């Protein structure tokens, strides 16, 4: 399945795919990701999996037209797209605990996340496989390629699945909520 998908998307051996999965809304800062993708090295592309209110605007964005970003649209199963990708990227302006990032991480993708508190929480738990970007700093457009190569170079595959269970499993999160509620009472 992954070889077929790579062929469909024309992914070459040295290509690096960043992937975003989720709703296409202003809060998710998709236009920022598209603008950012215009500054990526030629072998780096952005996959966007999802649909939402910004779909029409995204389809007309220069990054899509110039093939720096590939709009997949809605799918019932993101796993094949995650399997062919190299880094998960999320530049949200606000967020809860992002399930899409945790799903990607559990499939072995390092995370490139905006520096908002929920993402900082993730980064503090798994610092070797997470990098935070300041979406307010315009220098990120010049520095993004270095971030990507650095994250791939330092990727710690060995502990990714263990970390997911250790820090983000439903049992762990349930226990955290129970403790929080007990402290509130």
N, C-alpha and C positions, 0 to 999 in steps of 0.2 A: 504493500500500500504506500509506504513512504517513497519508494523509488518511483512509482507511478506519479505521485503528487509532485515530487521534485522535477520530474520531466515535464509535467503540465505547467509548472511555474517557471520552467527553464532555469532551475537552480544549478549553478555550476559548482564544481568541487571546492573552489576557494571563496565562494560567496558566503556572506554572513547575513542571516536573516534575524532582524529584530521583530518581535511580534507583540501586538496589542490585541487582547480579546475583551470584548465588552460592549456596552451601549455607546452609541455615538452621540454624545451630548456635550454641551459646553463645559459642564463640571469636570468631565474626563479630559478636557484640554487636547482634543484630537487635532485641532488646527495647529497647535504648538508642535505636536509630533510630526505632522506633515511638513511644516516649515523647517523643522530640525532635519528631516530626512533629505531635504535639498542640499544639506551640507555634509552628507555622508560620503565616504570614499565610494568609488564606483562599484566595488564589490559588496557593498552593504546596502540592503534594502529593508524596507518596513512592510510587514504584513499587517493588515487591519482586518480582524475578524469580528463582525458584528453589524448591527443596524441601529437606526435611531433617527432622531429629528434632524441631524446634520448630514444625513446620507447624500442628499442632492448637492449640497455645498462641497462635500468631500470629493464626490465624483468629478467635479470641475476643478479641483485644486491642481496647481502646477506639478506637485510631487506625483500625482497619479498620472497626469498627462506625460510627464518626463520619465515615467517608469521607475522612479525612486521609491515609490510606495505602491503596493498592490492591494486593492480593495477586494477582499474575499466575499464580504457580505455575511449574511446569517447562515449558520450551519447548526445542525443538531449535535455535532461531535467535534470539538476543537482539538481533540488529542492528535489526530494526524498532522495538523498544522503546527502544534507544539513540538511534535516529534521531529519535524524537519527544520525547526528554528534553533537559533543559537542563544538568544537572550530575550527575556521578557521585558517589555518597557511599559511603564505606566507613569504618566505625567499629571495625574489628577490634581485639581486645586483643593479638593476636599474628598474625604473617603472614610469609610469605616475600616474594618480589617478586610483587605481586598482578597476575596476568595479566588479571583482570577490569577493573582500573583502567586498565591499559595499552591494552586493547581499546577501552574507552570513550574514552580520550584520543585514540586513533588515529582515532576517528569524530568528533572535534571537541568532546568534552565536557570542560569544566574539571573538576578533581578536588577534592573536599572529603573530606579523609582524617584519621583519627585520628593523633595525634602519636607513633607508634611508629617505631623506627629504619628499617624498610624504606620507610615512607611519607615519612619525612624525607629519605631518599636521593632519592626521586622529586622531592620538593619542591625540593631543592637543585639539581637538574638543570633543572627547568621551573618556576621560582618564580612566573612571571606567571600561570600557569594552574592553580596548585595552592594550596590553603589548608589548613593543618593546624588541627585542633581538639583541645583537651585534653578527653578524655572523662571525666577525673576531676573537672574543674571544673564545678560545678553552674550557674555563670553562663552556660554555653553555651546553656542552655535559654532564657535571656533575650536572648542575643546572636545566635542562629542566623540570624535574618532579615537582619541587617546583613551577616553573612558571605556569605550567598547573593547579595544584591544587589551587594556589593562584588566578588565573584568574577565575576559576569556583566558588570559594568561594565568590568572590567579585562581581560576575555578577549582573548587574542591568537590569533585564528583563523588568521592568516597562517602561523604557524610550527608549528602543532600536528602536522601530518603529517610535516613535516621533522624535528621533534624526536623523534617516535616512531622513525623510522629511525635518526637520529643517535645516540640514547641507548639504545634498547631493542630493536633488531633482533636476530635470532638470530645474525647475524655478529658484531655488537658484543659481545653477551654471551658468545659462544663464545671470542672473543679475550680477554675479561676472565678467563674461567675458565682458559684456557691460560696466561695470564700469572701467575695465582695459583698454579697447579700448578708452573710453572717456578720461582717464588720459594720454594715449599715444599721443592723437591728440593735 
